[in-house]
Amino acid sequence: MTDAAEAYWKANVRLVLLLLGVWFAVSYGAGILLVDVLDRFTLPGTDVPLGFWFAQQGSIYVFVVLIFVYVARMNRMDRAHGVDEGP
């Protein structure tokens, strides 16, 4: 493997691990471990406890945002490493 390919692969793995860490922290941490602490707060304008919201919907929203972040960061990384698919 060339040095350029190895640098690209390491950057890719680092990004994936970072995003998986965020996903884990939000889905497991906020949805399971910190649910009792977060349930002390409610969403503005509703009676929905914040811990319940993270467990039911918040982690899904964060996951979808992480997909868009991954796409944007990978496009930028592809251009930086000269492997983009653009013209």
N, CA, C and O atoms as a GROMACS GRO file, in nm:
protein
  348
    1MET      N    1   0.086  -0.117   0.000
    1MET     CA    2   0.000   0.000   0.000
    1MET      C    3   0.091   0.124   0.000
    1MET      O    4   0.188   0.130   0.075
    2THR      N    5   0.058   0.220  -0.084
    2THR     CA    6   0.139   0.342  -0.091
    2THR      C    7   0.113   0.430   0.031
    2THR      O    8   0.016   0.411   0.104
    3ASP      N    9   0.202   0.526   0.051
    3ASP     CA   10   0.186   0.616   0.165
    3ASP      C   11   0.058   0.699   0.153
    3ASP      O   12  -0.009   0.724   0.253
    4ALA      N   13   0.024   0.742   0.031
    4ALA     CA   14  -0.097   0.822   0.010
    4ALA      C   15  -0.221   0.739   0.040
    4ALA      O   16  -0.314   0.787   0.104
    5ALA      N   17  -0.222   0.614  -0.006
    5ALA     CA   18  -0.337   0.527   0.020
    5ALA      C   19  -0.349   0.496   0.168
    5ALA      O   20  -0.459   0.488   0.222
    6GLU      N   21  -0.236   0.478   0.235
    6GLU     CA   22  -0.239   0.450   0.378
    6GLU      C   23  -0.288   0.571   0.458
    6GLU      O   24  -0.363   0.555   0.554
    7ALA      N   25  -0.247   0.692   0.418
    7ALA     CA   26  -0.294   0.813   0.485
    7ALA      C   27  -0.444   0.830   0.465
    7ALA      O   28  -0.515   0.868   0.558
    8TYR      N   29  -0.492   0.802   0.344
    8TYR     CA   30  -0.635   0.811   0.316
    8TYR      C   31  -0.713   0.711   0.401
    8TYR      O   32  -0.816   0.746   0.459
    9TRP      N   33  -0.665   0.589   0.408
    9TRP     CA   34  -0.733   0.485   0.485
    9TRP      C   35  -0.735   0.520   0.633
    9TRP      O   36  -0.838   0.502   0.699
   10LYS      N   37  -0.624   0.569   0.686
   10LYS     CA   38  -0.620   0.606   0.828
   10LYS      C   39  -0.716   0.720   0.858
   10LYS      O   40  -0.783   0.718   0.962
   11ALA      N   41  -0.724   0.818   0.769
   11ALA     CA   42  -0.817   0.929   0.788
   11ALA      C   43  -0.961   0.879   0.784
   11ALA      O   44  -1.046   0.926   0.860
   12ASN      N   45  -0.989   0.786   0.695
   12ASN     CA   46  -1.123   0.728   0.682
   12ASN      C   47  -1.160   0.653   0.809
   12ASN      O   48  -1.270   0.670   0.862
   13VAL      N   49  -1.071   0.569   0.857
   13VAL     CA   50  -1.099   0.491   0.979
   13VAL      C   51  -1.116   0.583   1.099
   13VAL      O   52  -1.204   0.560   1.183
   14ARG      N   53  -1.033   0.688   1.108
   14ARG     CA   54  -1.044   0.783   1.218
   14ARG      C   55  -1.180   0.852   1.217
   14ARG      O   56  -1.242   0.870   1.322
   15LEU      N   57  -1.227   0.892   1.098
   15LEU     CA   58  -1.358   0.956   1.086
   15LEU      C   59  -1.470   0.860   1.127
   15LEU      O   60  -1.560   0.899   1.201
   16VAL      N   61  -1.463   0.737   1.080
   16VAL     CA   62  -1.567   0.639   1.113
   16VAL      C   63  -1.570   0.612   1.264
   16VAL      O   64  -1.677   0.605   1.324
   17LEU      N   65  -1.453   0.599   1.325
   17LEU     CA   66  -1.449   0.575   1.470
   17LEU      C   67  -1.503   0.695   1.548
   17LEU      O   68  -1.572   0.678   1.649
   18LEU      N   69  -1.471   0.815   1.503
   18LEU     CA   70  -1.524   0.935   1.569
   18LEU      C   71  -1.676   0.939   1.560
   18LEU      O   72  -1.743   0.964   1.661
   19LEU      N   73  -1.731   0.916   1.443
   19LEU     CA   74  -1.877   0.920   1.426
   19LEU      C   75  -1.946   0.806   1.500
   19LEU      O   76  -2.055   0.825   1.555
   20LEU      N   77  -1.884   0.690   1.503
   20LEU     CA   78  -1.940   0.580   1.582
   20LEU      C   79  -1.938   0.613   1.731
   20LEU      O   80  -2.030   0.576   1.804
   21GLY      N   81  -1.834   0.682   1.777
   21GLY     CA   82  -1.828   0.724   1.916
   21GLY      C   83  -1.940   0.821   1.951
   21GLY      O   84  -2.002   0.810   2.057
   22VAL      N   85  -1.966   0.916   1.861
   22VAL     CA   86  -2.077   1.010   1.883
   22VAL      C   87  -2.209   0.935   1.885
   22VAL      O   88  -2.293   0.958   1.972
   23TRP      N   89  -2.228   0.846   1.789
   23TRP     CA   90  -2.352   0.768   1.782
   23TRP      C   91  -2.371   0.686   1.909
   23TRP      O   92  -2.481   0.681   1.964
   24PHE      N   93  -2.264   0.620   1.957
   24PHE     CA   94  -2.271   0.540   2.078
   24PHE      C   95  -2.305   0.626   2.199
   24PHE      O   96  -2.390   0.589   2.280
   25ALA      N   97  -2.238   0.741   2.210
   25ALA     CA   98  -2.261   0.828   2.325
   25ALA      C   99  -2.405   0.878   2.329
   25ALA      O  100  -2.466   0.884   2.436
   26VAL      N  101  -2.460   0.912   2.213
   26VAL     CA  102  -2.597   0.964   2.210
   26VAL      C  103  -2.698   0.852   2.230
   26VAL      O  104  -2.791   0.865   2.311
   27SER      N  105  -2.682   0.742   2.157
   27SER     CA  106  -2.784   0.637   2.166
   27SER      C  107  -2.776   0.559   2.297
   27SER      O  108  -2.878   0.535   2.361
   28TYR      N  109  -2.658   0.520   2.338
   28TYR     CA  110  -2.645   0.441   2.460
   28TYR      C  111  -2.636   0.530   2.583
   28TYR      O  112  -2.700   0.505   2.685
   29GLY      N  113  -2.554   0.635   2.572
   29GLY     CA  114  -2.534   0.723   2.688
   29GLY      C  115  -2.658   0.801   2.723
   29GLY      O  116  -2.710   0.791   2.834
   30ALA      N  117  -2.708   0.880   2.627
   30ALA     CA  118  -2.825   0.964   2.655
   30ALA      C  119  -2.953   0.883   2.660
   30ALA      O  120  -3.044   0.918   2.736
   31GLY      N  121  -2.963   0.776   2.583
   31GLY     CA  122  -3.086   0.699   2.578
   31GLY      C  123  -3.101   0.595   2.686
   31GLY      O  124  -3.212   0.552   2.716
   32ILE      N  125  -2.988   0.552   2.746
   32ILE     CA  126  -2.996   0.446   2.847
   32ILE      C  127  -2.930   0.487   2.979
   32ILE      O  128  -2.994   0.484   3.084
   33LEU      N  129  -2.802   0.525   2.972
   33LEU     CA  130  -2.728   0.551   3.096
   33LEU      C  131  -2.771   0.680   3.164
   33LEU      O  132  -2.782   0.683   3.287
   34LEU      N  133  -2.795   0.784   3.090
   34LEU     CA  134  -2.827   0.914   3.149
   34LEU      C  135  -2.975   0.948   3.143
   34LEU      O  136  -3.013   1.063   3.162
   35VAL      N  137  -3.058   0.849   3.117
   35VAL     CA  138  -3.201   0.876   3.099
   35VAL      C  139  -3.263   0.937   3.225
   35VAL      O  140  -3.348   1.026   3.214
   36ASP      N  141  -3.225   0.891   3.342
   36ASP     CA  142  -3.283   0.944   3.465
   36ASP      C  143  -3.244   1.090   3.488
   36ASP      O  144  -3.325   1.170   3.534
   37VAL      N  145  -3.120   1.124   3.456
   37VAL     CA  146  -3.075   1.262   3.470
   37VAL      C  147  -3.145   1.351   3.368
   37VAL      O  148  -3.192   1.460   3.401
   38LEU      N  149  -3.152   1.304   3.244
   38LEU     CA  150  -3.215   1.383   3.138
   38LEU      C  151  -3.366   1.395   3.156
   38LEU      O  152  -3.426   1.492   3.109
   39ASP      N  153  -3.428   1.298   3.221
   39ASP     CA  154  -3.573   1.304   3.242
   39ASP      C  155  -3.615   1.416   3.336
   39ASP      O  156  -3.734   1.446   3.347
   40ARG      N  157  -3.520   1.478   3.403
   40ARG     CA  158  -3.552   1.593   3.488
   40ARG      C  159  -3.590   1.715   3.404
   40ARG      O  160  -3.650   1.810   3.455
   41PHE      N  161  -3.554   1.711   3.277
   41PHE     CA  162  -3.581   1.822   3.186
   41PHE      C  163  -3.685   1.777   3.083
   41PHE      O  164  -3.696   1.658   3.052
   42THR      N  165  -3.760   1.872   3.032
   42THR     CA  166  -3.857   1.841   2.928
   42THR      C  167  -3.825   1.923   2.803
   42THR      O  168  -3.756   2.024   2.810
   43LEU      N  169  -3.876   1.876   2.691
   43LEU     CA  170  -3.861   1.952   2.568
   43LEU      C  171  -3.944   2.079   2.578
   43LEU      O  172  -4.056   2.075   2.630
   44PRO      N  173  -3.891   2.191   2.530
   44PRO     CA  174  -3.967   2.317   2.539
   44PRO      C  175  -4.102   2.307   2.471
   44PRO      O  176  -4.112   2.262   2.356
   45GLY      N  177  -4.206   2.348   2.541
   45GLY     CA  178  -4.340   2.349   2.486
   45GLY      C  179  -4.412   2.216   2.492
   45GLY      O  180  -4.524   2.204   2.443
   46THR      N  181  -4.350   2.114   2.552
   46THR     CA  182  -4.414   1.982   2.563
   46THR      C  183  -4.395   1.930   2.706
   46THR      O  184  -4.328   1.992   2.788
   47ASP      N  185  -4.457   1.816   2.732
   47ASP     CA  186  -4.437   1.748   2.859
   47ASP      C  187  -4.349   1.625   2.843
   47ASP      O  188  -4.346   1.539   2.931
   48VAL      N  189  -4.278   1.615   2.731
   48VAL     CA  190  -4.197   1.497   2.701
   48VAL      C  191  -4.063   1.507   2.773
   48VAL      O  192  -3.989   1.603   2.752
   49PRO      N  193  -4.030   1.410   2.859
   49PRO     CA  194  -3.901   1.410   2.926
   49PRO      C  195  -3.787   1.394   2.824
   49PRO      O  196  -3.799   1.318   2.727
   50LEU      N  197  -3.678   1.466   2.846
   50LEU     CA  198  -3.568   1.468   2.750
   50LEU      C  199  -3.502   1.331   2.736
   50LEU      O  200  -3.465   1.293   2.625
   51GLY      N  201  -3.488   1.255   2.843
   51GLY     CA  202  -3.429   1.122   2.834
   51GLY      C  203  -3.513   1.029   2.749
   51GLY      O  204  -3.460   0.953   2.668
   52PHE      N  205  -3.644   1.035   2.766
   52PHE     CA  206  -3.734   0.955   2.684
   52PHE      C  207  -3.724   0.994   2.538
   52PHE      O  208  -3.722   0.908   2.450
   53TRP      N  209  -3.716   1.126   2.511
   53TRP     CA  210  -3.706   1.173   2.374
   53TRP      C  211  -3.579   1.123   2.307
   53TRP      O  212  -3.583   1.078   2.192
   54PHE      N  213  -3.465   1.129   2.378
   54PHE     CA  214  -3.341   1.077   2.322
   54PHE      C  215  -3.350   0.928   2.294
   54PHE      O  216  -3.300   0.880   2.192
   55ALA      N  217  -3.413   0.854   2.384
   55ALA     CA  218  -3.425   0.710   2.365
   55ALA      C  219  -3.515   0.676   2.247
   55ALA      O  220  -3.490   0.577   2.177
   56GLN      N  221  -3.617   0.754   2.223
   56GLN     CA  222  -3.714   0.722   2.120
   56GLN      C  223  -3.686   0.789   1.986
   56GLN      O  224  -3.696   0.724   1.882
   57GLN      N  225  -3.650   0.916   1.986
   57GLN     CA  226  -3.636   0.989   1.860
   57GLN      C  227  -3.502   1.058   1.845
   57GLN      O  228  -3.448   1.064   1.734
   58GLY      N  229  -3.448   1.111   1.951
   58GLY     CA  230  -3.326   1.190   1.942
   58GLY      C  231  -3.210   1.116   1.884
   58GLY      O  232  -3.135   1.171   1.802
   59SER      N  233  -3.192   0.990   1.924
   59SER     CA  234  -3.079   0.914   1.871
   59SER      C  235  -3.097   0.885   1.722
   59SER      O  236  -2.998   0.875   1.650
   60ILE      N  237  -3.219   0.871   1.676
   60ILE     CA  238  -3.244   0.850   1.533
   60ILE      C  239  -3.210   0.977   1.456
   60ILE      O  240  -3.147   0.970   1.350
   61TYR      N  241  -3.251   1.092   1.507
   61TYR     CA  242  -3.218   1.219   1.441
   61TYR      C  243  -3.067   1.239   1.435
   61TYR      O  244  -3.013   1.280   1.332
   62VAL      N  245  -2.999   1.210   1.544
   62VAL     CA  246  -2.853   1.224   1.547
   62VAL      C  247  -2.790   1.128   1.446
   62VAL      O  248  -2.694   1.166   1.378
   63PHE      N  249  -2.840   1.007   1.434
   63PHE     CA  250  -2.787   0.911   1.340
   63PHE      C  251  -2.801   0.962   1.196
   63PHE      O  252  -2.708   0.949   1.117
   64VAL      N  253  -2.915   1.019   1.162
   64VAL     CA  254  -2.936   1.073   1.027
   64VAL      C  255  -2.841   1.191   1.002
   64VAL      O  256  -2.785   1.204   0.894
   65VAL      N  257  -2.823   1.277   1.102
   65VAL     CA  258  -2.729   1.388   1.087
   65VAL      C  259  -2.587   1.335   1.067
   65VAL      O  260  -2.511   1.390   0.987
   66LEU      N  261  -2.551   1.230   1.140
   66LEU     CA  262  -2.418   1.171   1.124
   66LEU      C  263  -2.396   1.117   0.983
   66LEU      O  264  -2.284   1.121   0.933
   67ILE      N  265  -2.500   1.067   0.920
   67ILE     CA  266  -2.487   1.020   0.781
   67ILE      C  267  -2.450   1.137   0.691
   67ILE      O  268  -2.360   1.125   0.608
   68PHE      N  269  -2.518   1.250   0.706
   68PHE     CA  270  -2.487   1.368   0.624
   68PHE      C  271  -2.348   1.422   0.655
   68PHE      O  272  -2.276   1.465   0.565
   69VAL      N  273  -2.309   1.419   0.782
   69VAL     CA  274  -2.173   1.463   0.820
   69VAL      C  275  -2.070   1.371   0.755
   69VAL      O  276  -1.969   1.419   0.704
   70TYR      N  277  -2.095   1.241   0.757
   70TYR     CA  278  -2.002   1.146   0.696
   70TYR      C  279  -1.987   1.172   0.546
   70TYR      O  280  -1.876   1.172   0.494
   71VAL      N  281  -2.097   1.193   0.479
   71VAL     CA  282  -2.092   1.218   0.334
   71VAL      C  283  -2.013   1.345   0.305
   71VAL      O  284  -1.927   1.346   0.216
   72ALA      N  285  -2.041   1.452   0.378
   72ALA     CA  286  -1.971   1.579   0.355
   72ALA      C  287  -1.821   1.566   0.384
   72ALA      O  288  -1.738   1.612   0.306
   73ARG      N  289  -1.788   1.502   0.496
   73ARG     CA  290  -1.646   1.487   0.532
   73ARG      C  291  -1.574   1.395   0.435
   73ARG      O  292  -1.458   1.419   0.403
   74MET      N  293  -1.639   1.289   0.389
   74MET     CA  294  -1.574   1.199   0.294
   74MET      C  295  -1.554   1.266   0.159
   74MET      O  296  -1.451   1.244   0.094
   75ASN      N  297  -1.649   1.348   0.115
   75ASN     CA  298  -1.630   1.421  -0.010
   75ASN      C  299  -1.510   1.515   0.001
   75ASN      O  300  -1.429   1.524  -0.091
   76ARG      N  301  -1.499   1.583   0.113
   76ARG     CA  302  -1.385   1.672   0.135
   76ARG      C  303  -1.254   1.593   0.142
   76ARG      O  304  -1.152   1.635   0.087
   77MET      N  305  -1.258   1.478   0.211
   77MET     CA  306  -1.139   1.395   0.223
   77MET      C  307  -1.098   1.337   0.087
   77MET      O  308  -0.980   1.329   0.056
   78ASP      N  309  -1.197   1.298   0.008
   78ASP     CA  310  -1.167   1.245  -0.126
   78ASP      C  311  -1.097   1.350  -0.212
   78ASP      O  312  -1.000   1.320  -0.281
   79ARG      N  313  -1.147   1.474  -0.206
   79ARG     CA  314  -1.084   1.581  -0.283
   79ARG      C  315  -0.942   1.608  -0.233
   79ARG      O  316  -0.850   1.630  -0.313
   80ALA      N  317  -0.924   1.606  -0.102
   80ALA     CA  318  -0.792   1.634  -0.044
   80ALA      C  319  -0.690   1.527  -0.082
   80ALA      O  320  -0.572   1.557  -0.097
   81HIS      N  321  -0.736   1.403  -0.097
   81HIS     CA  322  -0.645   1.293  -0.130
   81HIS      C  323  -0.644   1.261  -0.279
   81HIS      O  324  -0.576   1.168  -0.322
   82GLY      N  325  -0.719   1.337  -0.357
   82GLY     CA  326  -0.718   1.319  -0.501
   82GLY      C  327  -0.788   1.195  -0.551
   82GLY      O  328  -0.750   1.140  -0.655
   83VAL      N  329  -0.889   1.148  -0.479
   83VAL     CA  330  -0.962   1.028  -0.522
   83VAL      C  331  -1.110   1.058  -0.541
   83VAL      O  332  -1.193   0.966  -0.539
   84ASP      N  333  -1.144   1.186  -0.561
   84ASP     CA  334  -1.285   1.220  -0.578
   84ASP      C  335  -1.334   1.175  -0.715
   84ASP      O  336  -1.254   1.151  -0.806
   85GLU      N  337  -1.464   1.164  -0.728
   85GLU     CA  338  -1.525   1.114  -0.850
   85GLU      C  339  -1.574   1.226  -0.940
   85GLU      O  340  -1.640   1.200  -1.041
   86GLY      N  341  -1.545   1.349  -0.904
   86GLY     CA  342  -1.591   1.463  -0.983
   86GLY      C  343  -1.513   1.477  -1.113
   86GLY      O  344  -1.411   1.411  -1.133
   87PRO      N  345  -1.563   1.566  -1.202
   87PRO     CA  346  -1.496   1.586  -1.330
   87PRO      C  347  -1.361   1.656  -1.316
   87PRO      O  348  -1.294   1.680  -1.416
   0.00000   0.00000   0.00000
